[in-house]
Amino acid sequence: MKFGETPLAEAQGAILAHSVKLGTRALKKGRALSGDDIAALKAAGKATVIAARLEPGDVIENQAADRVAAALSCPGVSCAPAFTGRANFYAESAGLCLVDREAIDRFNLIDESITIATIEPSVVVEPKQMVATVKIIPFAVRSEALGAAVAAIKDKALFQVVPFKPHRTALIQTTLPGLKDSVLDKTVETTRDRLAEFGSTLDWEKRCAHDPAPLAPVIEEMIKAGAQLVLVAGASAILDRRDVIPAAITDIGGTIEHFGMPVDPGNLLLMARHGTTPVLGLPGCARSPKVNGFDWVLRRVLAGLPVGANAIRRMGVGGLLSEIASRPLPRARAGGPPKTDVSKPPQRPRIAGIILAAGRSSRMGAMNKLLIPIDGKPMVRRAAEAVLAAQLTPVVVVTGHQREQVEEALKGLSVTFLNNKDFATGMSTSLRVGLDAVPAECDAALVALGDMPLITAAEISQLVNAFNPVEGRAIVVPTRRGKRGNPVLWARRFFGEMTAAGGDVGARHLFDAYPEAVVEVEMAGDGVLTDIDTPQALARLAAARIDA
């Protein structure tokens, strides 16, 4: 790859290295320069640009990132198509993220241009939380280096998310004179909340004297009752493999797998098993909701992972928890996410879909263009199905003119209808109605037009994958041969200015107001430019489909 100052005569097809401002327009870095771009640069008085020119054997960044991502075998995660040389992996469910640290290190030593970054090993993750990213550092890499990297990881699980499995759990507490009932009751509450974080339940709670003779039969009773996990909180800490709790377990034929752990707090944890049922002797800190060594073992048990002596002995690195003031407390699940004891990595953006379908269709004549069938489906239904297939949520449809007929055309789809009584005053009022309905938890909204029947779910997904406000991609615009089209994806930060617009102009004036936030995504088809608002446009579409 050639990189550096490039004469405009040699720059067509080159990748722009730094953004260039051309009046109210900006050519963003990473853009493959077209003939029109070269002409615009010349008109602005530019003679050269800093750009990268590919040579034979170079693989462009997105293709390279997608090849690395495709080579990985990562259970429990999904990968989005690459954008700007980055392919992100997201957890498919709540679970425990496992990372092969040594394998990641070996991969990153292959070539400086090809990297994988992950979250910390053994972290609890939420659904749709980012767990890893493949990043190609320059605009392109050599095919030889890429081939070596792909070969090194082919079908290997460098990281994975193991989902939690619901467990019916029993808690047994031993008592001694002077131990208050309030302490025992609080332990029940804390344990129930802790289990709920991972989708499990506390189904039994028993109390008995702190002695092997009464404790052993209670443990056996809970296992026979169907407990899939037994937790024993002692009135006194376990100090030896022959202490009260381990003695009770061995008395009924159980096995002590490991005592103690290199995590503080949590040193005095006992890992045992009776048949296939795990039995944990809890350290005293397990009565507290603060994260401790018990949590580290519990999450592995609830994920169905082996927790033998070797696994516990490897928990020393990062196991000094006593002074971590940022450790979160468990929260009641109530449908909420599991806790994690590190800063939460980014999630997939939450994006709503807004379909504008309120216009009077005056340029089409007597027909309502939105109801015209295209390949047997009303035009507006094709647009709505594409947005839904891209998994945006919620999807709202703003109606106005012939409201009932438009709603009938969309019957059976998972959309919310909003009636714009002021539709006759222009698109801006429909846009305002749609934006006002976007839930507060959404990061952005895709604004689609009901008269664009050729838009595909794949194209919408390309826009979603390009959206990253942190990296300056807050307004995502589809293009075809350099011409901007629809739909457009807008970050929430622009909603206020979008709703302040008037008339029939929409929000495109913000492209010029915030050129640094705009990213253009070139599409392979003409659907992003094809709106059917006149009989002539409809005739051209029909002719094109017959010719095809």
BELZI-V453737 format. One record per residue. N is the residue number from 1. RES is the residue in one small letter. PHI is phi in whole degrees, -180 to 180 (* if undefined). OMEGA is omega in whole degrees, 0 to 359 (999 if undefined). NEAR is the number of other ideal C-beta (glycine too) atoms within 12 Angstrom. Layout:
# BELZI-V453737
<<N RES PHI OMEGA NEAR> <N RES PHI OMEGA NEAR>>
This chain:
# BELZI-V453737
<<1 m * 175 29> <2 k -89 182 22> <3 f -137 176 21> <4 g 146 181 17> <5 e -68 188 19> <6 t -126 175 28> <7 p -61 181 19> <8 l -60 179 27> <9 a -64 181 16> <10 e -113 191 18> <11 a -97 181 35> <12 q -65 183 24> <13 g 88 178 20> <14 a -73 182 37> <15 i -100 183 35> <16 l -68 184 35> <17 a -86 181 28> <18 h -136 180 21> <19 s -61 180 22> <20 v -126 179 30> <21 k -88 178 19> <22 l -123 184 25> <23 g 65 178 14> <24 t -86 182 16> <25 r -108 177 25> <26 a -130 171 30> <27 l -91 187 37> <28 k -82 176 35> <29 k -60 182 28> <30 g 89 182 34> <31 r -81 172 37> <32 a -79 189 33> <33 l -72 179 36> <34 s -95 176 24> <35 g -61 178 17> <36 d -65 178 20> <37 d -63 179 34> <38 i -61 179 32> <39 a -62 179 18> <40 a -65 178 27> <41 l -65 178 34> <42 k -63 180 21> <43 a -63 179 14> <44 a -85 177 20> <45 g 88 180 12> <46 k -84 176 26> <47 a -111 181 15> <48 t -142 172 23> <49 v -140 172 35> <50 i -86 187 26> <51 a -150 176 35> <52 a -113 179 32> <53 r -118 183 28> <54 l -73 177 25> <55 e -120 177 17> <56 p -54 181 12> <57 g 94 176 15> <58 d -84 175 26> <59 v -117 183 33> <60 i -61 191 31> <61 e -55 182 34> <62 n -66 178 32> <63 q -63 180 25> <64 a -66 180 40> <65 a -63 179 41> <66 d -65 179 27> <67 r -68 178 32> <68 v -65 181 45> <69 a -62 181 37> <70 a -67 181 22> <71 a -75 183 29> <72 l -77 173 36> <73 s -113 189 20> <74 c -126 180 37> <75 p -60 174 25> <76 g 81 179 29> <77 v -131 174 39> <78 s -125 184 26> <79 c -123 175 33> <80 a -88 177 34> <81 p -57 185 28> <82 a -69 172 29> <83 f -145 186 35> <84 t 49 176 34> <85 g 75 183 35> <86 r -124 174 36> <87 a -118 185 37> <88 n -98 178 41> <89 f -110 183 44> <90 y -127 177 33> <91 a -67 178 42> <92 e -85 181 24> <93 s -155 172 29> <94 a -66 182 36> <95 g -180 180 37> <96 l -107 181 41> <97 c -89 178 44> <98 l -101 182 37> <99 v -130 174 30> <100 d -87 187 24> <101 r -58 182 21> <102 e -66 179 13> <103 a -68 177 25> <104 i -63 179 30> <105 d -61 180 17> <106 r -62 180 18> <107 f -63 184 34> <108 n -70 175 25> <109 l -87 184 16> <110 i -69 183 26> <111 d -156 183 27> <112 e -64 184 16> <113 s -81 189 29> <114 i -124 188 40> <115 t -133 169 30> <116 i -129 174 41> <117 a -122 180 25> <118 t -131 170 39> <119 i -75 179 35> <120 e -61 178 25> <121 p -64 173 31> <122 s 59 177 39> <123 v -99 175 36> <124 v -75 183 43> <125 v -122 178 46> <126 e -97 173 34> <127 p -60 178 27> <128 k 71 176 29> <129 q -79 178 34> <130 m -69 180 35> <131 v -117 181 49> <132 a -162 176 44> <133 t -145 170 33> <134 v -96 180 47> <135 k -130 172 30> <136 i -91 190 38> <137 i -72 179 23> <138 p -86 181 30> <139 f -71 180 33> <140 a -157 177 33> <141 v -129 178 38> <142 r -72 182 25> <143 s -62 180 24> <144 e -66 179 19> <145 a -66 179 29> <146 l -64 179 33> <147 g -62 179 22> <148 a -66 180 23> <149 a -67 180 36> <150 v -64 180 30> <151 a -63 183 18> <152 a -72 185 26> <153 i -120 186 32> <154 k -54 176 18> <155 d 61 177 14> <156 k -108 180 24> <157 a -92 177 25> <158 l -72 175 37> <159 f -153 179 42> <160 q -161 175 33> <161 v -116 179 39> <162 v -97 183 35> <163 p -69 176 29> <164 f -74 179 34> <165 k -112 180 23> <166 p -61 178 21> <167 h -123 169 30> <168 r -85 193 24> <169 t -121 174 39> <170 a -115 174 39> <171 l -115 176 40> <172 i -114 178 45> <173 q -117 176 39> <174 t -92 184 37> <175 t -128 173 26> <176 l -135 177 19> <177 p -54 179 10> <178 g 97 178 10> <179 l -79 187 23> <180 k -74 176 15> <181 d -62 181 13> <182 s -63 177 11> <183 v -67 179 21> <184 l -66 180 26> <185 d -64 179 18> <186 k -66 177 20> <187 t -63 177 36> <188 v -61 181 29> <189 e -62 181 22> <190 t -63 181 33> <191 t -66 179 40> <192 r -62 179 27> <193 d -64 181 27> <194 r -62 180 45> <195 l -66 181 39> <196 a -62 177 30> <197 e -56 185 37> <198 f -112 176 40> <199 g 80 179 27> <200 s -108 186 33> <201 t -128 172 26> <202 l -97 187 33> <203 d -97 180 24> <204 w -138 171 29> <205 e -139 182 27> <206 k -128 177 31> <207 r -132 178 27> <208 c -155 181 30> <209 a -66 181 24> <210 h -81 183 29> <211 d -158 181 22> <212 p -59 186 26> <213 a -62 178 17> <214 p -80 184 21> <215 l -73 185 38> <216 a -55 181 31> <217 p -66 178 21> <218 v -69 176 36> <219 i -60 181 45> <220 e -63 180 26> <221 e -62 182 21> <222 m -66 179 34> <223 i -67 178 33> <224 k -66 180 17> <225 a -75 177 19> <226 g 112 178 17> <227 a -63 179 34> <228 q -92 178 29> <229 l -153 178 43> <230 v -118 178 49> <231 l -111 180 49> <232 v -120 177 50> <233 a -102 185 45> <234 g -85 175 41> <235 a -67 177 30> <236 s -133 183 26> <237 a -63 174 28> <238 i -76 183 37> <239 l -115 184 20> <240 d -163 176 17> <241 r -61 181 22> <242 r -105 181 17> <243 d -73 190 29> <244 v -57 186 35> <245 i -67 177 46> <246 p -62 179 37> <247 a -64 179 29> <248 a -64 181 38> <249 i -68 180 42> <250 t -69 178 27> <251 d -61 180 24> <252 i -102 177 29> <253 g 92 178 18> <254 g -78 182 32> <255 t -121 174 23> <256 i -86 182 30> <257 e -89 179 31> <258 h -166 175 31> <259 f -126 181 29> <260 g 90 176 31> <261 m -157 181 39> <262 p -84 177 24> <263 v -132 182 34> <264 d -133 4 25> <265 p -79 180 30> <266 g 130 186 38> <267 n -53 191 29> <268 l -95 178 34> <269 l -96 179 46> <270 l -114 176 47> <271 m -109 181 45> <272 a -136 182 41> <273 r -153 172 30> <274 h -120 188 32> <275 g 65 178 19> <276 t -99 185 15> <277 t -94 176 30> <278 p -69 175 38> <279 v -128 182 44> <280 l -109 169 52> <281 g -89 192 47> <282 l -84 169 43> <283 p -72 182 38> <284 g -59 182 25> <285 c -67 179 29> <286 a -68 176 41> <287 r -73 180 32> <288 s -93 177 29> <289 p -76 180 26> <290 k -70 181 27> <291 v -63 179 37> <292 n -146 184 37> <293 g -58 177 40> <294 f -58 179 45> <295 d -61 182 46> <296 w -63 178 41> <297 v -77 182 45> <298 l -58 183 39> <299 r -65 177 42> <300 r -70 178 35> <301 v -61 183 40> <302 l -72 174 38> <303 a -90 179 36> <304 g 76 181 23> <305 l -94 177 26> <306 p -65 179 20> <307 v -131 178 35> <308 g -91 183 21> <309 a -60 182 23> <310 n -64 180 13> <311 a -62 182 26> <312 i -69 182 32> <313 r -67 180 20> <314 r -88 183 23> <315 m -92 185 33> <316 g -69 181 19> <317 v -69 185 14> <318 g 85 185 21> <319 g -83 177 28> <320 l -86 188 18> <321 l -99 192 31> <322 s -57 187 18> <323 e -102 181 10> <324 i -87 185 19> <325 a -68 184 11> <326 s -85 180 15> <327 r -59 181 23> <328 p -79 174 22> <329 l -95 176 19> <330 p -61 176 34> <331 r -120 174 18> <332 a -61 188 19> <333 r -64 178 23> <334 a 43 180 10> <335 g 83 182 13> <336 g -84 185 16> <337 p -79 174 28> <338 p -68 178 41> <339 k -82 174 31> <340 t -144 183 32> <341 d -104 169 31> <342 v -137 176 24> <343 s -59 186 15> <344 k -73 176 23> <345 p -66 182 26> <346 p -66 175 28> <347 q -104 168 21> <348 r -58 179 32> <349 p -63 177 35> <350 r -95 190 26> <351 i -124 176 39> <352 a -90 175 41> <353 g -113 176 47> <354 i -121 178 48> <355 i -111 180 51> <356 l -87 185 46> <357 a -140 186 49> <358 a -111 189 42> <359 g -66 183 37> <360 r -81 178 29> <361 s 59 188 34> <362 s -66 182 17> <363 r -75 179 19> <364 m -86 181 26> <365 g 93 185 15> <366 a -75 184 13> <367 m -82 167 24> <368 n -88 187 33> <369 k -56 184 38> <370 l -66 183 44> <371 l -96 181 32> <372 i -68 181 33> <373 p -73 173 21> <374 i -120 185 32> <375 d 53 173 17> <376 g 87 179 10> <377 k -124 175 22> <378 p -56 183 32> <379 m -52 183 40> <380 v -67 179 47> <381 r -69 177 34> <382 r -62 179 38> <383 a -65 181 48> <384 a -66 181 46> <385 e -64 178 33> <386 a -66 180 38> <387 v -65 180 46> <388 l -66 181 30> <389 a -66 177 22> <390 a -81 174 30> <391 q 65 170 25> <392 l -79 180 38> <393 t -156 353 26> <394 p -76 173 28> <395 v -116 179 40> <396 v -112 178 40> <397 v -116 180 43> <398 v -93 182 46> <399 t -108 179 37> <400 g -168 178 35> <401 h -63 181 31> <402 q 48 184 27> <403 r -53 184 28> <404 e -63 181 16> <405 q -67 179 23> <406 v -66 179 40> <407 e -64 177 29> <408 e -65 180 19> <409 a -65 181 35> <410 l -106 183 35> <411 k -58 178 18> <412 g 92 179 13> <413 l -89 183 29> <414 s -83 179 20> <415 v -126 175 35> <416 t -108 181 26> <417 f -93 176 30> <418 l -128 182 33> <419 n -92 176 25> <420 n -99 182 34> <421 k -68 182 17> <422 d -101 186 21> <423 f -58 185 31> <424 a -68 181 19> <425 t -84 175 22> <426 g 130 184 23> <427 m -60 185 36> <428 s -59 180 32> <429 t -70 177 32> <430 s -68 178 44> <431 l -62 180 46> <432 r -63 179 34> <433 v -61 181 33> <434 g -66 181 46> <435 l -66 179 37> <436 d -63 182 22> <437 a -93 181 29> <438 v -72 181 36> <439 p -59 183 20> <440 a -61 183 11> <441 e -79 179 14> <442 c -80 181 29> <443 d -87 187 30> <444 a -162 177 38> <445 a -140 173 46> <446 l -95 180 49> <447 v -101 182 51> <448 a -114 180 51> <449 l -105 182 44> <450 g -70 182 49> <451 d -103 178 43> <452 m -119 190 40> <453 p -79 184 40> <454 l -99 177 37> <455 i -65 181 46> <456 t -112 177 28> <457 a -62 180 27> <458 a -63 179 23> <459 e -67 177 40> <460 i -63 178 40> <461 s -63 176 30> <462 q -61 179 34> <463 l -66 179 46> <464 v -62 181 36> <465 n -66 180 32> <466 a -81 185 42> <467 f -71 177 41> <468 n -161 183 29> <469 p -59 181 26> <470 v -61 180 15> <471 e -95 175 24> <472 g 89 180 23> <473 r -111 186 32> <474 a -105 174 31> <475 i -125 187 44> <476 v -111 187 45> <477 v -120 175 41> <478 p -78 176 42> <479 t -131 173 33> <480 r -138 185 24> <481 r 54 176 20> <482 g 85 180 26> <483 k -95 183 18> <484 r -76 181 25> <485 g -135 180 31> <486 n -134 1 40> <487 p -79 180 51> <488 v -120 180 42> <489 l -103 186 45> <490 w -120 173 46> <491 a -68 183 38> <492 r -58 184 27> <493 r -59 182 17> <494 f -97 186 33> <495 f -58 182 31> <496 g -60 180 16> <497 e -70 178 26> <498 m -66 181 38> <499 t -74 180 27> <500 a -83 180 19> <501 a -67 180 27> <502 g -127 176 19> <503 g 71 186 18> <504 d -115 188 22> <505 v -97 183 18> <506 g 68 185 32> <507 a -127 186 40> <508 r -68 177 27> <509 h -63 179 20> <510 l -73 175 31> <511 f -58 181 30> <512 d -77 181 19> <513 a -72 183 19> <514 y -132 183 26> <515 p -62 181 25> <516 e -70 181 23> <517 a -95 185 32> <518 v -89 170 38> <519 v -126 180 39> <520 e -102 180 39> <521 v -118 182 38> <522 e -74 182 31> <523 m -105 182 32> <524 a -85 183 16> <525 g -119 184 22> <526 d -91 185 24> <527 g -60 182 33> <528 v -72 178 37> <529 l -109 189 28> <530 t -101 171 32> <531 d -112 186 32> <532 i -106 183 39> <533 d -123 176 29> <534 t -139 175 19> <535 p -58 180 18> <536 q -66 178 14> <537 a -64 178 26> <538 l -64 180 27> <539 a -66 179 15> <540 r -63 179 20> <541 l -63 180 32> <542 a -63 180 19> <543 a -66 181 12> <544 a -64 182 18> <545 r -75 175 16> <546 i -69 180 10> <547 d -64 181 8> <548 a -69 999 11>>
